[in-house]
């Protein structure tokens, strides 16, 4: 008689309680995921801006002659020779 009462009443109640607990846990997790991060590391932002400004100044100060030089691809095309195979 005890097992019948347990399987008829206690197991369904435990399953309902477990389902509600799992549902609430997923709702809490969804709320935490939707919130943005409270802290952001921006300690290097100024350094990055200075570095980018220095690099841009260095690019601007390069002489225009360097842009007139040949690139590696152009040099490679000049040195490429065609070979013709004769025969079978």
Rosetta blueprint (number, residue, H / E / L):
1 X L
2 X H
3 X H
4 X H
5 X H
6 X H
7 X H
8 X H
9 X H
10 X H
11 X H
12 X H
13 X H
14 X H
15 X H
16 X H
17 X H
18 X H
19 X H
20 X H
21 X H
22 X H
23 X H
24 X H
25 X H
26 X H
27 X H
28 X H
29 X H
30 X H
31 X H
32 X H
33 X H
34 X H
35 X L
36 X L
37 X L
38 X L
39 X L
40 X L
41 X L
42 X L
43 X L
44 X L
45 X H
46 X H
47 X H
48 X H
49 X H
50 X H
51 X H
52 X H
53 X H
54 X H
55 X H
56 X H
57 X H
58 X H
59 X H
60 X H
61 X H
62 X L
63 X L
64 X L
65 X H
66 X H
67 X H
68 X H
69 X L
70 X L
71 X L
72 X H
73 X H
74 X H
75 X H
76 X H
77 X H
78 X H
79 X H
80 X L
81 X L
82 X L
83 X L
84 X L
85 X L
86 X L
87 X L
88 X L
